[in-house]
């Protein structure tokens, strides 16, 4: 008979005394996909656009086993809303697109115009389990809003002036300044024209527009977007003509003073002078301080003066000349 080593005998004794592990058994994972919490829906033109994020994890914060079923449904129910009644009549929707975790679907409005369409979604795992319905979204569907027409962009001193035609009394303006920038809403208007005063000269801007229909509860049905229109504002606008010019003879000079211009891009002033009835010629150029001392004067002569303002553009934009004044140096 073979002899058993002392170590092997001890191991056999230990195994015979218990089950071989320490601690309670692990609870199996439920593998229930997490609930959608960001379902959103809006009417745009002749479709209802639906978006939501597909949950990447289970309710236990573990990766979801594939494949998943996205159970998106649409229906209507009398008020007050009853989820059980809605589910009895809600229609399942197919054709959902998923891109980088975002699900999108466009639903034609033909069946829902004049009704309140209510949407909900749930995510069903490969094991058939789900965590229930998402937040519900209600959309009051109206005939497709008309797209604004004849959008015109004009370069103005105060900014980009926009005008358009089309039915409706509420409009949204969307803008970006380059292809790498996201579109952003810059105005919601109840008129057919608007000036974008936040623009900068020399910088391109792209605009799109929509008409809006108020459907209540602070929600709007949107038209389709107009085709993008672009403009690069250029500063071709001179500062205002200086006012309040006065000329006073002083010992050794004729002193000119005038009212200060208020333009933010003002660079300075140009002083023009004529002797007697002679032609006006540029005498000097000054900074933004509204005064000048003309010391190149002769006793007994009468001088006429006018001034202009100019800005920092290249080349500078210069205003027309101010009202003339005259003074005689004694």
C-alpha positions in Angstrom: 0.0 0.0 0.0 1.3 3.4 -1.0 2.0 5.9 1.7 0.3 9.4 1.6 2.5 12.4 2.3 1.7 14.5 5.3 0.8 17.6 3.2 -1.6 15.7 1.0 -3.2 14.2 4.0 -3.8 17.6 5.5 -5.4 18.9 2.3 -7.7 16.0 2.1 -8.8 16.6 5.7 -9.5 20.3 5.0 -11.7 19.5 2.0 -13.7 16.9 3.9 -14.5 19.5 6.6 -16.3 22.1 4.3 -17.4 23.2 0.9 -14.1 24.7 -0.3 -14.8 28.5 -0.4 -15.4 31.4 2.0 -18.4 33.8 1.9 -22.0 33.8 0.6 -22.7 32.9 -3.1 -23.0 35.9 -5.6 -26.4 37.0 -6.7 -26.9 36.6 -10.4 -27.0 39.8 -12.4 -30.5 40.9 -13.6 -29.1 42.4 -16.9 -32.0 44.9 -17.2 -31.3 47.8 -19.6 -31.5 51.2 -17.9 -34.5 53.4 -18.7 -34.4 56.2 -21.3 -34.6 59.5 -19.5 -34.1 62.1 -22.3 -36.8 61.3 -24.9 -37.5 64.5 -26.9 -39.8 65.2 -29.8 -40.7 68.3 -31.9 -42.6 69.0 -35.1 -40.4 70.3 -37.9 -42.1 70.9 -41.1 -44.1 67.8 -42.2 -42.4 65.4 -39.7 -42.2 64.8 -36.0 -38.5 64.5 -35.1 -37.7 62.2 -32.2 -34.3 61.9 -30.3 -33.1 60.0 -27.3 -29.9 58.5 -25.9 -29.6 54.7 -26.0 -28.6 53.6 -22.5 -25.1 52.0 -22.5 -25.5 50.3 -19.1 -27.9 48.1 -17.2 -29.7 49.2 -14.0 -26.7 47.6 -12.2 -24.3 49.9 -14.1 -22.9 47.0 -16.2 -22.5 47.0 -20.0 -25.8 45.9 -21.7 -25.7 42.6 -23.6 -26.5 42.9 -27.3 -28.7 42.9 -29.2 -31.2 45.5 -27.9 -34.7 46.3 -29.0 -35.8 49.9 -29.1 -39.5 49.8 -28.5 -40.7 53.3 -29.6 -44.4 53.9 -29.8 -46.8 56.8 -30.7 -50.4 57.2 -29.7 -53.0 59.5 -28.3 -55.3 59.4 -25.2 -57.9 61.6 -23.7 -56.8 63.9 -20.9 -55.8 63.3 -18.2 -53.0 61.1 -19.6 -53.3 57.5 -18.6 -50.2 55.3 -19.5 -52.2 52.1 -19.6 -54.8 53.6 -22.0 -52.0 55.0 -24.1 -50.3 51.6 -24.3 -53.5 49.9 -25.4 -53.6 52.0 -28.6 -50.0 53.2 -29.2 -48.4 52.1 -32.4 -44.8 50.7 -32.5 -42.4 52.6 -34.8 -39.6 51.1 -36.8 -36.7 52.6 -38.8 -34.9 54.1 -35.9 -31.4 55.3 -36.7 -28.6 55.1 -34.0 -25.4 57.1 -34.4 -22.9 57.3 -31.6 -25.5 56.3 -29.1 -28.2 58.8 -30.2 -31.4 57.4 -31.7 -33.3 59.4 -34.2 -36.6 58.9 -36.1 -38.7 61.2 -38.3 -42.5 60.5 -38.3 -44.8 61.9 -41.0 -47.4 64.2 -39.5 -50.2 63.2 -41.9 -51.9 60.8 -39.5 -51.5 63.2 -36.5 -52.3 66.6 -37.8 -54.8 68.3 -35.5 -54.1 65.7 -32.7 -51.8 65.4 -29.7 -49.3 62.7 -30.4 -47.8 61.1 -27.3 -44.5 59.2 -27.6 -42.7 56.8 -25.2 -39.8 54.4 -25.6 -38.4 51.4 -23.6 -35.2 49.4 -24.2 -35.6 45.7 -24.2 -32.5 43.5 -23.6 -31.5 40.3 -25.3 -33.0 38.5 -22.4 -36.4 40.2 -22.9 -36.1 42.4 -19.8 -36.8 46.1 -19.6 -36.8 48.8 -16.9 -40.1 50.4 -18.1 -41.1 53.3 -20.3 -39.2 56.5 -20.6 -40.4 60.0 -20.0 -43.4 60.6 -22.3 -43.4 63.4 -24.9 -46.6 65.1 -26.1 -46.6 66.9 -29.5 -49.6 69.0 -30.6 -49.4 68.5 -34.4 -50.4 71.4 -36.8 -50.2 71.8 -40.5 -46.6 72.2 -41.6 -45.4 75.8 -41.0 -44.3 77.7 -44.0 -40.6 78.2 -44.6 -39.6 82.0 -44.6 -38.8 83.2 -48.2 -36.7 85.9 -49.9 -34.2 86.2 -47.0 -32.0 89.3 -47.7 -28.9 90.3 -45.8 -27.7 93.9 -45.9 -24.5 95.5 -44.7 -25.4 98.3 -42.3 -23.3 100.5 -40.0 -25.1 99.1 -36.9 -24.9 95.5 -38.0 -26.3 92.9 -40.5 -29.8 93.8 -41.4 -32.1 90.9 -42.3 -35.5 91.0 -44.0 -37.8 88.2 -45.4 -41.3 87.3 -46.5 -43.7 84.5 -45.6 -46.8 83.8 -43.6 -46.6 83.5 -39.8 -45.9 86.0 -37.1 -43.0 84.3 -35.2 -39.6 83.6 -36.6 -36.3 82.2 -35.3 -32.8 83.3 -36.6 -30.0 80.8 -36.4 -26.3 81.8 -37.0 -22.8 80.6 -37.1 -19.5 82.3 -38.2 -17.7 79.4 -39.8 -18.1 75.7 -40.8 -16.5 74.5 -37.6 -18.9 76.4 -35.3 -22.2 75.0 -34.1 -25.4 76.8 -35.3 -26.9 78.8 -32.5 -30.2 80.6 -32.1 -29.5 84.4 -31.9 -33.1 85.8 -32.0 -36.8 84.9 -31.9 -38.8 87.6 -33.5 -42.4 88.7 -34.2 -41.5 90.9 -37.2 -40.2 90.4 -40.8 -37.0 92.3 -40.3 -34.2 92.4 -37.8 -30.7 93.9 -37.3 -28.0 91.7 -35.8 -25.9 94.2 -33.9 -23.5 91.6 -32.4 -21.6 91.2 -35.7 -18.0 92.4 -36.4 -16.7 93.9 -39.6 -14.5 91.6 -41.7 -15.9 88.4 -40.1 -18.2 86.1 -42.2 -21.6 85.1 -40.9 -24.0 82.4 -42.1 -27.7 82.6 -41.3 -30.7 80.2 -41.4 -34.3 80.9 -40.5 -37.5 79.1 -39.4 -41.1 80.2 -38.8 -42.7 79.0 -35.6 -46.2 78.2 -34.6 -47.1 78.4 -30.9 -48.8 75.1 -29.9 -49.1 75.9 -26.2 -47.2 74.9 -23.0 -44.3 77.0 -24.2 -43.8 74.7 -27.2 -43.5 75.5 -30.9 -43.9 73.7 -34.2 -41.1 74.6 -36.5 -40.8 75.0 -40.2 -38.0 73.5 -42.2 -34.9 75.7 -42.3 -34.1 78.1 -45.1 -31.0 77.5 -47.2 -28.0 79.1 -45.5 -27.2 82.7 -46.5 -23.9 84.4 -45.8 -22.4 87.9 -45.6 -19.1 89.4 -44.5 -19.8 92.9 -43.2 -17.4 95.5 -44.4 -16.8 98.8 -42.7 -17.6 101.4 -45.4 -19.3 103.7 -42.9 -17.6 107.0 -41.8 -18.1 108.5 -38.4 -20.7 111.2 -38.0 -19.9 114.7 -39.2 -18.4 116.7 -36.4 -20.7 119.4 -34.9 -20.3 122.5 -32.7 -17.2 123.8 -34.4 -16.0 127.2 -33.1 -13.0 129.4 -34.0 -11.6 132.0 -31.7 -8.6 134.3 -32.2 -6.1 134.1 -29.4 -2.6 135.6 -28.9 -0.4 133.8 -31.4 -3.1 131.4 -32.7 -6.7 130.7 -33.7 -8.2 128.1 -31.4 -10.6 125.6 -32.8 -12.9 123.5 -30.5 -15.9 121.2 -31.4 -18.1 118.5 -29.9 -16.6 115.1 -29.4 -17.7 112.2 -31.6 -19.0 109.1 -29.8 -18.2 106.3 -32.3 -16.1 103.4 -30.7 -13.9 103.1 -33.8 -13.1 106.9 -34.1 -9.5 107.4 -34.9 -9.4 111.3 -35.1 -10.1 114.4 -37.0 -8.9 116.3 -40.0 -8.7 120.1 -40.1 -9.3 121.9 -43.3 -8.6 125.6 -43.9 -9.0 128.3 -46.5 -7.5 131.8 -46.5 -10.0 134.4 -47.5 -12.1 133.1 -50.3 -9.5 130.5 -51.4 -10.1 126.7 -51.6 -10.1 124.5 -48.6 -6.9 122.5 -48.0 -6.0 119.9 -45.4 -4.2 121.7 -42.6 -3.6 119.0 -40.0 -4.8 115.7 -38.6 -5.4 115.3 -34.9 -6.3 112.5 -32.5 -9.6 112.1 -30.7 -9.2 115.3 -28.6 -11.7 117.8 -30.1 -9.6 120.9 -30.3 -6.7 122.3 -32.4 -4.5 125.4 -32.3 -3.7 126.9 -35.6 -0.4 128.9 -35.1 0.4 129.3 -38.8 -1.6 132.5 -39.1 -0.8 136.1 -40.1 -2.1 139.3 -38.7 -5.0 140.9 -40.5 -6.0 137.7 -42.4 -9.3 135.9 -42.2 -9.4 132.1 -42.1 -12.2 129.7 -42.7 -12.2 126.2 -41.1 -14.1 122.9 -41.5 -13.3 119.5 -40.0 -14.1 115.9 -40.7 -13.9 112.7 -38.6 -12.3 109.4 -39.7 -12.2 105.9 -38.3 -9.7 103.1 -37.9 -10.5 101.2 -41.1 -7.9 100.6 -43.8 -8.2 102.8 -45.6 -10.0 105.1 -43.1 -13.6 106.1 -43.7 -13.9 109.9 -43.6 -17.0 111.9 -42.9 -18.2 114.9 -44.9 -17.0 118.3 -43.7 -18.6 120.1 -40.9 -20.3 123.5 -41.1 -17.7 126.3 -41.8 -16.6 128.8 -39.3 -14.2 131.8 -39.8 -12.0 134.0 -37.7 -9.7 136.9 -38.3 -6.3 137.0 -36.7 -5.6 140.5 -35.4 
